[in-house]
Amino acid sequence: MEIKDNEFQRQFETTVDDQMLSVEYSVQDRKIFLTRVNTPDDFDNDDVVNDFLKEILAIAEEKKLRVVPVHPKVASFFRKNPVYKEMLPPGIRI
């Protein structure tokens, strides 16, 4: 999966089956806030969204950023994948 970091629009983007998926973010004080997950209305493949989030978390880990899940889909991803809970900043519990 190829991910583009569109810094101008502050979102990660990828294309799946000619449909664009994006996750909006904000970076502050070595933390990345994942604020919104944008998918087309007729897109319902949660496995692809989960793979997309895993790739984004790999980028955040490479940049040594903590992840703050703001959007409910991202928070749900952290609940289902406890291996990533170490990336949460201190004091944030999901």
C-alpha positions, -999 to 999 in steps of 0.1 A, spaced: 0 0 0 15 33 -11 8 62 14 13 98 5 18 124 33 1 155 20 16 180 44 -3 209 28 -37 194 36 -23 176 67 -35 142 58 -22 108 48 -37 95 15 -39 63 -3 -59 49 -33 -77 16 -32 -98 4 -61 -98 39 -76 -112 54 -43 -92 77 -21 -89 71 16 -74 97 39 -67 103 75 -64 139 87 -38 147 113 -23 174 134 13 174 148 20 191 181 49 186 206 61 152 193 25 140 192 4 132 161 -34 137 166 -54 115 141 -85 136 138 -105 122 110 -108 91 88 -123 99 53 -137 71 32 -161 71 3 -197 65 13 -199 31 -5 -166 19 10 -170 -7 37 -137 -27 37 -125 -23 74 -95 -46 67 -81 -20 42 -87 8 67 -69 -12 94 -39 -18 71 -39 19 62 -38 28 99 -10 3 106 11 19 78 4 54 93 15 41 128 47 27 113 54 62 99 47 77 133 70 52 150 97 60 125 95 97 133 93 88 171 59 104 175 32 95 201 -2 89 187 -34 105 200 -65 89 185 -93 115 183 -115 99 157 -137 70 169 -125 46 142 -89 52 153 -97 47 189 -115 15 180 -84 3 161 -63 8 192 -88 -11 213 -87 -41 189 -49 -40 185 -33 -36 220 2 -40 206 0 -4 195 -10 10 229 26 17 237 24 45 211 -1 64 232 12 93 252 13 89 290 -21 94 307 -42 84 277 -62 52 281 -84 37 254 
